[in-house]
């Protein structure tokens, strides 16, 4: 369970004040809002890249508000993906694993598993500088999922893709949701995308969060053990 | 009465021709000056004489010392300049503007003043304690010794590496380093594993630039290290030495040697494509 309790932060010329939300384990929450409404700043605050003025962030009742980004175990996929130039796809998928000094055989197993899940097995040895938009998106997702994150933070993951690739990514995200059950906060300003994927839909407007009805009224996707 | 389209086109062509001729003449005059300088140098001596000059033990010593000191000072400048450049590019902290201004001072300061300042720093009496004496007692005399050459070159070279590395890091999106931190990297890890590999071209360019600046350094070296034959003589002081005793041909030959080295550096810089970012 992720709890954001009366979080306030300053981002440039605007402020977010007293933002509160709860995301249950395995839930897929979509956060909508206009450009400049503070969606990205909220994601950055959650993963520790932006300091908060007040409030708390709790994961399973542990206050992680002041924790270093490295200690939060959150998977972050920024809008521009921020892949590491010069590294191969496999090196991206194993990046977090290497940092944790996981055994080489286990790293290989995990990389293979992720590559299959994301459909990027054929480009594992390719440098990320030579990937298509869809492939790059999958690599960024895989990099964030390598160590199963406590929450996956997606910042407009489909915005820069063409229609066909976007459709493929919809299916992939739905597939990921079912297979991994990873708790996800997905930021977008695309309504169709939001209604397609959301268990719950939130709107960030003028520094306030509002919950709106979603297309999914059924039970939440159960996490896969 | 309006002009016909043909006349408008003719006028535009005339205007373009005048514009390009003016640009060509103004810009070309400087190019001609540089070419004339190099040609005059080349005509003043012969390859045979240049070779003779290079064979002289004093010039060979000077060449070796130049290569060694320039390389050491460039490496030092690169280390310090990379740290400063990254710090100024990535972090906001109190006094940042002051540091930013301070590191530009060696660039605008007259070189002779920089040398004099170094000399004073090492010989200033701090209540009975002098930096030069303290170092000399530990077996590391600086003033009028080789370390003084390196320090004088470093003092100016580091200003250039800091600036180049700052621009380099400014051009690299910090987002990748941030993502690396969410994956478990420390700040240092993100710097070594993500930022530095992306800054490779800037690093080489900054190193080459620091090396080139060190090669051309004269004033601070003369004041702080002196120009003792076979001791603290580098190529720039060799030119001064030879000229001051009337050996103009030798001075020109050494100058040409420096021109060749400087051209090598410029070609490397062009090859790295950093001319655009300067």
Interface residues (C-beta under 8 A of the other chain):
Chain A: X44 X47 X48 X49 X68 X69 X70 X72 X74 X75 X76 X78 X80 X82 X83 X84 X85 X86 X95 X96 X99 X100 X143 X144 X146 X147
Chain B: X173 X175 X176 X178 X179 X180 X181 X182 X183 X184 X185 X186 X189 X193 X194 X197 X198
